[in-house]
Amino acid sequence: MPEKSFYDLDYIIEINEKRVEQYMSAYQKVLERLTNIILIYSALTFFLFTIIQEVFLEDGCHWLMKACFAAFALLLGSSLFFTVKLIIPVDVGYLENPKPYYEEYRLRYEEDYPKEHGTSELMKISNISKLLKASYIEDLQNVLEANIKVYRRKSSFYYNALMLALLSTIPYLICLGFHISKKEDKFEKVQIINSETSCTLHQTDIMSKQNHPKDTSGTNAAKNTDSSYKIGITTKLPGIDPSKVISPPTILIRENSQYPSKKR
């Protein structure tokens, strides 16, 4: 196995290409995990409208339930803010079409190559090859730096949106507990009232039979609630004069867009 060295331009190209691929893959995985946040939002909507109705429309709402609902709304709103920033399209770096390297850039280097006596054609080709590799490395580095920034920003947006959504479930569950307990209290009160009413009606019926044995009476009740080129690069490569290297443009394509932009 040949020894890998950072004096070797081919090795520098290899590691930069791998990093570009790794960060593009990592960025796509961040977007794929968006479904985790959507699942949490879906779970929070089951009783949300009922809780909102109880907090704002019904009387006798406990102050703790109102405070928990305010905390829930603040956390959920912040989570939605980061989720929106996560799904907004951004400029992602892509490698340029390789055709300019073996046509435009090569011809430009051949024209600018000094015509010195004693310089062999083989030496000329070797030097131009190094310059072309330097231009390609510059393109790789620009794309890599752009995608690292995009990945870090989107990762932070995903993390903040997910954590805030999870934290919002705590006050949401407290509000849900108040809602369920209030429904149970109403149910118990209705049972007690119905029991007392049945007992009273039963006693009245007995007394009526005793006082008026031949008379009968009935009571019915019903209630329903519905409730140009740039020469010169910043990278210092082995055996390369940075001032003679063509700096290729960085291709940035906004997601969901067919129109690329070039940044020099």
LOVEX-677035 format. One line per field, with one value per residue: x, y, z of N, C-alpha, C, O in turn; residue number from 1. Coordinates in steps of 0.05 Angstrom, whole numbers. Example, Ala and Ser with C-alpha at 12.3 -4.5 7.8 and 13.67 -1.06 7.14 Angstrom:
BEGIN
nX (264_257)
nY (-114_-45)
nZ (156_142)
caX (246_273)
caY (-90_-21)
caZ (156_143)
cX (264_258)
cY (-66_1)
cZ (156_157)
oX (285_268)
oY (-66_23)
oZ (169_161)
i (1_2)
//
This chain:
BEGIN
nX (17_14_48_13_14_14_41_28_-12_-54_-71_-90_-133_-164_-179_-207_-250_-276_-292_-328_-368_-383_-404_-447_-479_-489_-517_-564_-586_-600_-644_-677_-691_-730_-781_-786_-796_-844_-877_-881_-907_-956_-976_-984_-1029_-1075_-1109_-1106_-1140_-1184_-1162_-1147_-1197_-1218_-1182_-1189_-1244_-1277_-1302_-1271_-1221_-1161_-1105_-1054_-1059_-1066_-1016_-982_-1001_-985_-930_-925_-943_-903_-857_-871_-880_-828_-802_-829_-810_-755_-761_-784_-740_-706_-728_-727_-703_-633_-568_-531_-467_-439_-398_-363_-377_-333_-312_-290_-239_-208_-211_-221_-190_-142_-125_-117_-75_-36_-29_-9_37_106_151_206_274_298_261_226_173_148_159_130_77_73_77_33_-7_-3_-19_-72_-93_-87_-125_-171_-170_-177_-230_-256_-246_-273_-327_-331_-324_-369_-411_-401_-414_-469_-487_-475_-507_-560_-562_-560_-609_-645_-634_-649_-703_-724_-711_-739_-791_-797_-792_-837_-877_-881_-907_-954_-974_-987_-1028_-1064_-1074_-1102_-1147_-1170_-1181_-1219_-1261_-1273_-1291_-1337_-1368_-1375_-1406_-1452_-1470_-1481_-1522_-1561_-1571_-1592_-1637_-1666_-1676_-1707_-1752_-1770_-1786_-1826_-1862_-1878_-1902_-1943_-1973_-1989_-2021_-2058_-2083_-2110_-2095_-2048_-1983_-1933_-1866_-1824_-1759_-1709_-1645_-1596_-1529_-1487_-1454_-309_-237_-210_-147_-102_-98_-114_-96_-39_-4_39_96_70_56_16_-3_-8_-48_-112_-172_-228_-299_-346_-399_-464_-525_-591_-635_-689_-688_-673_-635_-570_-521_-460_-402_-347)
nY (-24_43_98_149_218_287_318_299_313_284_254_295_312_266_261_308_301_258_282_321_288_262_304_321_276_274_321_311_271_299_329_286_269_302_283_263_308_324_282_290_340_323_290_327_354_327_336_391_433_427_438_492_515_507_538_591_600_578_587_590_567_539_575_552_519_556_581_539_529_576_570_525_543_581_549_514_550_571_524_514_559_547_500_519_549_508_480_518_532_531_554_505_476_453_412_438_428_382_393_447_442_407_433_494_515_485_501_555_554_531_572_612_590_596_604_576_563_498_473_415_381_343_361_408_390_363_404_436_400_396_448_447_408_437_478_447_426_474_485_441_452_500_484_446_477_510_473_451_494_498_448_450_494_476_430_451_479_436_408_446_454_402_392_434_421_372_390_421_385_374_418_413_362_371_408_375_339_371_381_330_316_354_340_291_309_336_294_263_299_302_249_248_286_263_217_239_263_219_193_230_233_181_179_217_193_149_174_198_154_135_176_183_132_114_147_160_182_210_224_253_264_295_304_332_340_372_373_720_695_682_692_662_633_619_575_540_498_440_451_486_549_594_642_633_599_581_601_566_578_573_530_542_519_532_497_460_489_505_538_552_588_625_633_671)
nZ (0_-20_11_44_35_50_15_-32_-86_-107_-63_-30_-60_-58_-2_5_-30_-5_43_24_5_52_85_54_55_110_117_88_120_165_147_137_187_203_207_259_291_269_285_340_341_319_359_399_383_394_441_440_421_454_504_495_490_541_572_553_544_583_650_715_709_732_759_754_711_670_672_658_607_582_585_553_503_492_489_447_405_398_382_334_306_298_268_221_203_193_149_109_44_28_4_-25_-33_-94_-137_-194_-264_-294_-344_-356_-333_-365_-413_-417_-372_-379_-430_-420_-382_-415_-453_-420_-402_-391_-445_-444_-462_-469_-439_-432_-466_-435_-383_-384_-389_-341_-303_-316_-306_-250_-236_-254_-220_-173_-180_-180_-128_-100_-115_-92_-37_-29_-38_3_50_46_51_101_134_123_140_196_213_199_230_282_282_277_325_365_352_361_416_442_427_454_507_511_518_573_603_573_585_639_634_607_647_685_653_647_700_713_680_704_754_738_719_765_796_766_771_826_830_798_827_875_855_836_884_911_877_882_936_936_903_933_977_951_934_983_1003_962_940_894_854_803_784_742_726_679_654_614_588_548_528_487_479_-307_-303_-242_-217_-174_-110_-41_-15_6_-30_-38_-78_-112_-141_-113_-136_-190_-200_-225_-197_-190_-197_-143_-142_-123_-107_-95_-54_-83_-129_-197_-217_-215_-175_-180_-141_-131)
caX (0_32_47_-3_28_1_56_17_-37_-75_-82_-106_-158_-180_-191_-228_-274_-290_-305_-351_-389_-392_-421_-472_-495_-498_-538_-589_-597_-613_-670_-694_-700_-751_-806_-787_-809_-872_-892_-886_-928_-981_-985_-993_-1054_-1098_-1127_-1098_-1163_-1201_-1148_-1149_-1225_-1221_-1166_-1198_-1272_-1292_-1296_-1261_-1196_-1140_-1083_-1031_-1064_-1061_-987_-971_-1008_-968_-903_-927_-945_-877_-838_-880_-875_-799_-796_-838_-792_-731_-769_-786_-713_-695_-738_-723_-681_-608_-549_-514_-445_-436_-374_-367_-374_-304_-304_-272_-212_-192_-213_-216_-167_-118_-116_-107_-49_-17_-22_7_62_130_165_234_290_307_239_215_144_139_159_108_52_73_72_5_-24_-4_-36_-100_-101_-90_-151_-192_-169_-190_-259_-264_-245_-295_-352_-331_-329_-397_-429_-397_-430_-497_-493_-475_-531_-584_-561_-568_-638_-659_-631_-665_-732_-731_-711_-761_-816_-799_-796_-864_-895_-884_-931_-977_-985_-999_-1054_-1081_-1083_-1123_-1171_-1182_-1192_-1242_-1282_-1282_-1307_-1364_-1382_-1383_-1427_-1476_-1480_-1493_-1547_-1581_-1578_-1610_-1663_-1681_-1685_-1730_-1775_-1780_-1800_-1851_-1881_-1889_-1921_-1967_-1990_-2002_-2043_-2078_-2078_-2122_-2084_-2021_-1969_-1907_-1847_-1804_-1738_-1689_-1624_-1575_-1507_-1469_-1431_-280_-224_-196_-122_-92_-113_-103_-85_-11_0_67_106_52_56_-13_-10_-11_-70_-139_-191_-254_-322_-360_-427_-483_-552_-611_-652_-714_-684_-658_-617_-546_-506_-431_-389_-318)
caY (0_67_116_173_242_312_329_286_327_265_247_318_311_244_266_329_289_242_300_332_267_257_325_321_255_282_342_298_256_319_334_262_266_321_268_260_332_324_263_303_360_309_280_349_366_310_350_419_451_425_453_520_523_507_559_617_604_569_600_574_554_542_592_536_510_579_585_517_533_598_559_506_559_594_529_504_571_571_500_519_578_533_482_534_555_483_472_539_525_546_549_482_475_430_413_447_409_379_401_470_436_396_450_522_519_473_519_580_548_527_598_628_576_610_590_577_544_475_461_393_379_327_378_427_376_357_429_444_381_405_472_439_396_458_490_428_426_499_481_422_464_519_469_433_497_519_452_449_515_491_425_459_510_460_412_466_484_411_402_465_448_377_395_451_406_353_405_431_363_374_434_402_340_383_419_353_328_388_377_304_317_371_324_272_323_341_268_255_316_294_224_254_300_244_199_253_267_194_187_248_225_157_185_231_173_133_190_202_130_132_195_180_105_108_165_154_206_203_247_247_285_289_325_325_359_369_392_721_676_693_680_663_619_623_549_536_470_434_453_502_577_601_665_624_579_592_595_561_588_554_527_541_515_533_473_463_509_495_559_554_613_621_651_671)
caZ (0_-21_34_39_43_43_-7_-56_-93_-110_-37_-21_-75_-48_24_3_-42_15_62_11_4_80_95_39_66_137_114_80_143_183_136_139_215_208_214_288_302_260_301_366_336_315_385_416_373_401_459_441_418_478_525_489_496_570_583_545_542_607_675_736_702_752_751_747_684_652_671_643_579_571_580_530_479_487_479_421_386_393_367_306_293_289_248_196_193_184_123_89_26_30_-18_-20_-52_-112_-154_-221_-286_-298_-371_-357_-325_-387_-436_-412_-354_-391_-452_-408_-371_-438_-465_-402_-394_-402_-466_-438_-477_-454_-424_-447_-467_-412_-359_-387_-383_-312_-288_-321_-291_-222_-234_-257_-195_-152_-185_-171_-98_-91_-118_-71_-11_-28_-35_29_70_44_61_130_147_120_158_224_218_199_254_306_280_283_354_380_347_374_445_451_424_476_532_512_527_602_610_559_601_663_625_602_673_695_637_653_727_713_669_724_774_727_717_792_805_752_783_853_826_788_850_894_842_836_911_917_862_893_961_929_891_955_992_934_935_1009_1007_941_930_868_834_794_772_730_721_658_651_594_587_528_528_464_484_-321_-285_-219_-214_-147_-89_-14_-5_0_-37_-42_-105_-128_-137_-111_-153_-217_-201_-230_-176_-202_-181_-126_-150_-101_-117_-74_-55_-97_-150_-220_-226_-197_-173_-177_-122_-135)
cX (18_27_31_11_13_17_45_-10_-60_-88_-99_-133_-176_-193_-212_-253_-290_-304_-329_-374_-401_-411_-447_-490_-506_-520_-565_-602_-610_-641_-689_-705_-722_-777_-808_-802_-838_-889_-899_-908_-955_-993_-996_-1020_-1079_-1118_-1121_-1122_-1181_-1188_-1150_-1177_-1229_-1206_-1179_-1228_-1288_-1283_-1285_-1236_-1174_-1117_-1058_-1035_-1059_-1031_-973_-977_-991_-940_-903_-928_-918_-857_-845_-875_-846_-791_-805_-821_-767_-738_-772_-759_-699_-703_-736_-700_-657_-590_-530_-492_-444_-411_-381_-364_-344_-294_-286_-243_-196_-196_-205_-191_-141_-107_-105_-80_-28_-10_-4_33_86_145_195_249_299_286_226_185_133_139_136_82_50_66_43_-14_-26_-21_-66_-110_-104_-117_-173_-193_-183_-220_-270_-266_-268_-322_-353_-337_-358_-416_-425_-414_-460_-504_-494_-500_-556_-585_-570_-598_-654_-658_-649_-695_-740_-732_-733_-788_-819_-804_-825_-884_-900_-907_-957_-990_-998_-1026_-1074_-1091_-1105_-1149_-1185_-1195_-1217_-1266_-1292_-1299_-1336_-1380_-1392_-1406_-1454_-1488_-1494_-1520_-1569_-1590_-1598_-1637_-1679_-1692_-1709_-1755_-1787_-1796_-1826_-1872_-1894_-1909_-1946_-1985_-2003_-2025_-2065_-2073_-2089_-2110_-2055_-2009_-1942_-1891_-1826_-1784_-1718_-1669_-1602_-1553_-1488_-1444_-1408_-263_-212_-170_-112_-110_-99_-90_-56_-6_29_74_89_55_27_-21_-15_-34_-96_-157_-218_-277_-335_-389_-445_-511_-572_-629_-679_-712_-668_-638_-593_-534_-477_-419_-359_-304)
cY (25_85_141_197_267_328_319_300_308_257_270_318_289_250_288_318_273_260_313_313_262_279_328_300_262_303_330_283_275_325_310_259_286_308_264_284_332_305_275_324_346_300_303_361_350_325_380_438_450_440_483_530_525_530_586_621_596_584_580_559_560_558_576_525_532_583_563_519_555_587_540_522_572_573_518_524_573_547_503_539_565_512_495_541_530_476_494_531_543_539_527_481_450_434_422_425_406_388_426_463_425_411_479_527_508_491_545_576_544_553_614_615_589_592_593_556_521_462_439_394_364_344_398_414_370_382_438_425_388_429_465_425_416_472_472_426_451_497_463_436_485_505_457_454_507_498_447_469_508_469_434_476_493_440_427_473_459_405_421_459_423_380_412_437_386_367_415_410_363_392_425_380_350_394_397_340_345_384_351_304_333_356_303_284_328_316_259_272_309_268_230_267_281_225_213_257_242_187_204_240_199_162_199_212_156_148_195_178_127_151_191_152_100_126_156_180_197_228_238_270_276_312_316_348_354_388_393_700_691_678_684_650_624_598_546_506_465_435_470_531_586_624_657_605_592_583_591_572_566_553_524_539_514_509_480_484_498_516_561_582_607_642_649_683)
cZ (0_3_27_50_34_23_-34_-62_-97_-84_-25_-34_-64_-22_22_-10_-22_35_50_11_32_90_79_49_94_136_106_103_163_173_138_167_222_216_244_301_294_277_328_363_333_341_402_407_381_419_460_440_442_501_520_496_526_583_578_546_567_632_696_729_722_742_742_718_664_650_655_613_566_566_556_504_472_476_452_399_378_376_338_291_282_267_221_185_183_156_102_71_30_7_-10_-41_-68_-129_-182_-241_-292_-326_-372_-349_-349_-413_-430_-395_-366_-413_-441_-396_-394_-451_-447_-394_-407_-422_-462_-454_-459_-438_-441_-447_-444_-386_-360_-379_-353_-296_-292_-307_-262_-218_-236_-232_-173_-155_-175_-141_-87_-94_-97_-43_-8_-23_-7_51_70_56_91_145_146_139_187_231_219_222_279_305_287_313_371_377_362_404_456_448_447_503_534_520_557_610_596_575_627_656_619_627_686_679_644_681_729_701_688_746_764_726_745_802_791_763_810_849_816_810_869_881_841_863_918_903_873_919_955_918_913_971_977_934_962_1013_986_928_903_846_827_781_762_724_701_656_630_591_568_528_504_466_461_-303_-261_-215_-185_-127_-62_-3_-13_-4_-43_-72_-123_-121_-136_-129_-182_-221_-206_-208_-188_-185_-166_-135_-126_-113_-94_-77_-68_-119_-172_-230_-207_-197_-169_-159_-126_-110)
oX (34_5_36_20_0_9_53_-29_-83_-112_-120_-153_-200_-217_-231_-275_-314_-327_-350_-397_-425_-432_-467_-515_-529_-538_-585_-627_-630_-660_-713_-727_-731_-794_-830_-818_-855_-912_-921_-927_-975_-1017_-1015_-1032_-1101_-1142_-1131_-1123_-1193_-1203_-1154_-1180_-1242_-1216_-1179_-1237_-1309_-1260_-1289_-1230_-1170_-1109_-1043_-1015_-1048_-1021_-955_-961_-984_-928_-884_-914_-911_-843_-828_-867_-839_-774_-791_-816_-759_-721_-764_-754_-681_-687_-742_-678_-659_-596_-515_-498_-448_-403_-402_-351_-331_-270_-266_-225_-172_-185_-183_-173_-120_-83_-86_-62_-5_13_14_49_86_150_208_238_306_291_216_173_111_120_124_66_29_51_30_-35_-47_-36_-82_-133_-122_-130_-193_-215_-197_-235_-291_-285_-280_-339_-374_-353_-369_-434_-444_-426_-474_-525_-512_-512_-573_-607_-584_-611_-674_-678_-663_-710_-762_-751_-745_-805_-841_-820_-836_-907_-920_-926_-979_-1015_-1018_-1046_-1097_-1114_-1124_-1171_-1210_-1217_-1235_-1289_-1316_-1318_-1355_-1405_-1414_-1425_-1475_-1512_-1515_-1539_-1592_-1613_-1617_-1658_-1703_-1714_-1728_-1777_-1811_-1817_-1847_-1896_-1917_-1930_-1968_-2010_-2026_-2045_-2089_-2060_-2079_-2115_-2040_-2023_-1930_-1902_-1813_-1792_-1710_-1677_-1590_-1560_-1475_-1428_-1389_-277_-205_-170_-113_-134_-76_-74_-50_-4_44_61_93_55_14_-44_-25_-39_-103_-158_-231_-274_-335_-403_-442_-519_-569_-637_-690_-733_-650_-626_-597_-538_-470_-425_-348_-279)
oY (28_87_154_196_267_349_328_298_315_253_265_324_293_245_287_326_273_254_316_320_259_273_336_304_257_303_339_282_268_327_313_248_287_319_262_281_340_310_271_326_356_301_299_376_359_326_394_457_470_454_498_552_544_542_604_644_607_592_556_538_583_556_584_523_527_589_569_513_553_594_539_515_574_579_514_517_577_550_496_536_570_506_484_540_532_466_489_524_567_520_529_485_428_456_415_405_426_390_425_476_432_403_487_541_521_496_556_593_552_556_628_627_594_569_609_535_526_441_445_406_369_341_404_425_373_380_446_434_386_431_477_429_413_479_482_425_450_505_468_432_487_514_458_448_511_505_439_463_512_470_426_472_496_434_416_473_461_397_411_460_422_371_406_441_382_357_417_416_353_382_429_379_339_390_399_331_334_383_350_294_327_359_298_273_325_316_250_262_309_265_219_261_282_217_201_255_243_177_195_240_196_150_193_215_149_138_197_180_117_144_196_150_83_121_147_196_178_249_218_294_253_335_294_371_333_405_408_688_714_654_705_655_632_599_549_491_482_423_469_538_586_625_674_595_613_559_610_574_543_574_505_557_498_501_502_496_481_511_571_597_587_665_627_685)
oZ (18_14_6_73_12_14_-55_-46_-91_-82_-13_-22_-61_-19_37_-2_-22_43_63_16_35_102_91_52_100_152_116_105_175_189_142_171_245_230_255_319_310_282_338_379_343_346_418_422_375_413_478_456_450_516_539_507_536_602_595_548_572_634_693_742_730_718_725_703_642_628_639_596_543_546_541_485_448_457_435_377_355_358_319_267_259_250_200_161_165_140_78_81_33_-9_10_-65_-58_-135_-192_-236_-296_-330_-387_-358_-352_-434_-438_-404_-364_-414_-452_-400_-391_-460_-456_-380_-431_-417_-474_-460_-436_-425_-463_-429_-434_-370_-340_-365_-341_-277_-273_-297_-249_-198_-222_-223_-156_-135_-163_-129_-67_-76_-85_-29_14_-7_6_69_91_71_104_165_165_152_202_252_237_232_295_326_301_325_389_396_373_417_476_465_457_519_556_528_566_623_606_577_636_671_626_629_696_691_646_685_744_710_690_755_778_731_747_815_804_765_816_863_825_811_877_895_845_866_930_914_872_923_968_923_912_978_988_935_963_1024_992_908_888_823_844_770_772_718_705_657_629_593_572_529_503_460_463_-286_-265_-210_-174_-126_-61_16_-37_15_-52_-89_-148_-97_-157_-137_-197_-243_-194_-201_-197_-160_-174_-136_-110_-128_-76_-99_-65_-126_-167_-251_-184_-216_-157_-162_-125_-110)
i (1_2_3_4_5_6_7_8_9_10_11_12_13_14_15_16_17_18_19_20_21_22_23_24_25_26_27_28_29_30_31_32_33_34_35_36_37_38_39_40_41_42_43_44_45_46_47_48_49_50_51_52_53_54_55_56_57_58_59_60_61_62_63_64_65_66_67_68_69_70_71_72_73_74_75_76_77_78_79_80_81_82_83_84_85_86_87_88_89_90_91_92_93_94_95_96_97_98_99_100_101_102_103_104_105_106_107_108_109_110_111_112_113_114_115_116_117_118_119_120_121_122_123_124_125_126_127_128_129_130_131_132_133_134_135_136_137_138_139_140_141_142_143_144_145_146_147_148_149_150_151_152_153_154_155_156_157_158_159_160_161_162_163_164_165_166_167_168_169_170_171_172_173_174_175_176_177_178_179_180_181_182_183_184_185_186_187_188_189_190_191_192_193_194_195_196_197_198_199_200_201_202_203_204_205_206_207_208_209_210_211_212_213_214_215_216_217_218_219_220_221_222_223_224_225_226_227_228_229_230_231_232_233_234_235_236_237_238_239_240_241_242_243_244_245_246_247_248_249_250_251_252_253_254_255_256_257_258_259_260_261_262_263_264)
//
